[in-house]
Amino acid sequence: MKATDPTFERFKCPLFYKFIISLSGFTERDRNTIKQYIEREGATYSPNLIKDHCTHLICKEPKGYFFVIVRKKCSSTTSFLRSRFEI
């Protein structure tokens, strides 16, 4: 039996289940595209980075005010799946 077996179908959850994501450094057009994608994958989009509310910050580049603040408070940073977007 594999995880792809239909028996497990009812246990599947979206990729970003329970994530609350904020974005930084994107144009309005790109922000809307990413917002649609993350909501389709189960996340909640937060237009503002709110302390103790947002679970993830996606930055266009590893720089800027929010990136510096979050990096100081987090143990690691990772890149978002750039292959999904042509930004």
Residue, then its C-alpha position, 0 to 999 in steps of 0.5 A: m500500500k502506498a500513500t497515493d492509494p485511494t484509501f488515504e484520499r480523505f486524509k489529504c490536506p492542501l499544501f499550505y494548510k493553516f499557513i497565514i502568509s504575507l508578501s513583501g517586495f512584489t508588484e500588485r500584479d505579482r502579489n495578486t497572482i501569488k495570493q490566488y495560488i496560496e489561497r488555492e493551496g489552503a493558505t490564508y493571505s494576510p496583506n499585513l505582516i502581523k506579529d504572532h499572526c502570520t506564519h510565513l513571509i514570502c519576499k521577492e528578494p532577501k532584503g528589505y525591512f520585513f526580511v531583516i526583522v523576520r530573519k532575526k527572529c527565525s532560525s532559518t529561511t527558505s526560498f519559495l517555489r520560484s518554479r511556480f511563478e515567472i516573476 
